[in-house]
Amino acid sequence: MADEADVPADDVGTASAANEAAEPQDPDTATKAVDDEAGDAAAEDQPDAAQEGAGDQPEAAPTPARSHARLALVIGSAVVVALGALTGWLGFRAYQAQQTDRLQQLLVQVGRQGATNLTTIDYEHADADVQRILDSATGQFYDDFDKRSKPFIDVVKQAQSKSVGTVTEAGLESVNGDEGQVLVAVTVKTSNRGAAEQQPRAWRMRLTVKKVGDEAKVAKVEFVP
């Protein structure tokens, strides 16, 4: 057996290193080293994985403030539309009411004038008085009165008759589309040649007045008790 003192220095160092490598390591120390290396590798790959995952995430839900603003905008638009429709409807109703009121006034006015024309005849200008009645007439009433106008004028002239009618009351009895019935109360004062002065007489007439174009005319005349 050789003495240790005889071993060269280089061989001693080599032998020591070999002994250290040959000695078994602590299991905990080895596991810790493996975990550290795996952790470093995962840390190196984590940024790329995070970037890839960030692109796949869904968009963030709208914030409550944005939702409230959108809801307010929708409600505001609905209110504006509703107000516009209501304004248009009210305007149309007002227009209809105005047109109806104008029509009713026209019917009553023509009825009053028609009754006055029929009860105001002067033998001195009977032709003009009869023509005025025809100008304000239409339909069947115009046809009937036109046929009897010539004999009527002759009778008025022969009797030298004068009559003056005064409307005391007039009102719209009914309306059907552009046609209405006007009830008129009229007082008539009549005088004839050679006859004593007559007392005024009260008549009631129902005149059917019909709108013709932009005006209205008498279409029918009835005397009522």
QUIBEL-V305798 format. One record per residue. N is the residue number from 1. D_LAST is the distance of its C-alpha to the last C-alpha in whole Angstrom. Layout:
N_D_LAST + N_D_LAST
//
This chain:
1_169 + 2_168 + 3_168 + 4_165 + 5_167 + 6_168 + 7_164 + 8_163 + 9_160 + 10_158 + 11_158 + 12_157 + 13_154 + 14_153 + 15_154 + 16_152 + 17_149 + 18_149 + 19_149 + 20_146 + 21_144 + 22_146 + 23_145 + 24_141 + 25_138 + 26_136 + 27_133 + 28_131 + 29_132 + 30_131 + 31_128 + 32_127 + 33_128 + 34_126 + 35_123 + 36_124 + 37_124 + 38_121 + 39_119 + 40_120 + 41_119 + 42_115 + 43_115 + 44_116 + 45_113 + 46_110 + 47_109 + 48_108 + 49_107 + 50_105 + 51_103 + 52_103 + 53_101 + 54_99 + 55_97 + 56_96 + 57_94 + 58_90 + 59_88 + 60_88 + 61_84 + 62_82 + 63_82 + 64_80 + 65_79 + 66_78 + 67_76 + 68_74 + 69_74 + 70_73 + 71_70 + 72_69 + 73_68 + 74_66 + 75_64 + 76_63 + 77_63 + 78_60 + 79_58 + 80_58 + 81_57 + 82_54 + 83_53 + 84_53 + 85_51 + 86_48 + 87_48 + 88_47 + 89_45 + 90_43 + 91_43 + 92_41 + 93_39 + 94_38 + 95_38 + 96_35 + 97_33 + 98_34 + 99_33 + 100_30 + 101_29 + 102_29 + 103_27 + 104_24 + 105_25 + 106_25 + 107_22 + 108_20 + 109_22 + 110_21 + 111_18 + 112_18 + 113_20 + 114_18 + 115_15 + 116_18 + 117_20 + 118_17 + 119_16 + 120_20 + 121_22 + 122_26 + 123_28 + 124_31 + 125_30 + 126_27 + 127_29 + 128_29 + 129_26 + 130_25 + 131_28 + 132_26 + 133_23 + 134_25 + 135_27 + 136_24 + 137_23 + 138_24 + 139_25 + 140_23 + 141_20 + 142_23 + 143_25 + 144_22 + 145_22 + 146_26 + 147_26 + 148_24 + 149_25 + 150_28 + 151_27 + 152_24 + 153_26 + 154_28 + 155_26 + 156_25 + 157_29 + 158_29 + 159_27 + 160_28 + 161_24 + 162_23 + 163_20 + 164_20 + 165_17 + 166_18 + 167_16 + 168_16 + 169_15 + 170_15 + 171_16 + 172_17 + 173_15 + 174_18 + 175_21 + 176_24 + 177_27 + 178_26 + 179_23 + 180_20 + 181_16 + 182_15 + 183_11 + 184_12 + 185_10 + 186_12 + 187_14 + 188_15 + 189_18 + 190_19 + 191_23 + 192_25 + 193_28 + 194_30 + 195_26 + 196_26 + 197_24 + 198_20 + 199_18 + 200_16 + 201_12 + 202_10 + 203_8 + 204_6 + 205_9 + 206_10 + 207_14 + 208_17 + 209_20 + 210_23 + 211_27 + 212_29 + 213_32 + 214_33 + 215_29 + 216_26 + 217_23 + 218_20 + 219_20 + 220_17 + 221_13 + 222_10 + 223_7 + 224_4 + 225_0
//
